[in-house]
């Protein structure tokens, strides 16, 4: 009996030691994975080739200047460009991968919102603004956007910002034509939430059609167009009676996501009518179309505009 008890004790001690050893190995592996997963600007700098001149191209400087003007006009002193430092050129595959990892790191600063609607603007670390599925969606969207845009030969600079949240820096990718991506420049948009509209103005008696167009435009912070979503309905008529109607729609955005749908709901009689479902957003969010209620919806976090509605057009 003593031998059996002794054997059991030895087995128990060995089990505890084995479990402890496995726990330590798992802990060490997790720590190693965490260390490997964390990327800093210093890591990226090791994969960057210095440029002959630390001066940014004229096109980039113009975008920086115009962005600063628009930030001052709409956000006052809540967000300002405090400085720019050219780092160099990405020349290795590892540099490209490090760029994607750095931009999507939870400690990197990011912004979202429409500067023409200051209450919508949010600025902070990715890990603070995005959590759970929203964080996963944001990371995936950013990586997909950068996979298409950041390549060998892309230039990199570091931008220092002053904000209500304090001073911070972001990594900005650019080429001779302009800025490609930065979490602040790319995360914010300039957009009139009221949209734009235009209608045909035909006075000739023989005209048998008329149209109405409405659209929403998203601009980069420096003012140039980044994306647009809209629809146009046209009716064909004789006197005061509509004989037919048709509608078209469109949606696109650079480094982001867009959806557009439309359909005719009334094509003859006293008027023509259509339904439209439109959406634009930056890559950190997502858009979905529901055919049952014919609407586009936005989920996650990021700059966005969604417009669902009905338009009637009379002769």
Protein Blocks (a to p, Z undefined) as FASTA:
>chain_A
ZZmmmmmmmmmmmmmmmmmmmmmmmmmmmmmmmmmmpccfklmmmmpccdfbfcdcfklm
mmmmmmmmmmmmmnommbccfbdcdfbjcfbfklmmmmmmmmmpmkbccdedjfklmmlp
ccddfklmpgcjllmmmmmmmmmmmmmmmcghiacdddddddfkbpcdddddddfkbcfb
dfklmmpccddfkbpadddddfbfklcbdcdddddddddfkopafbdcddddddddehja
cfbdcdddddddehiadddddddfbfghjbdcdddddddddfkbccdddfklopaddehj
dddddddddddddZZ
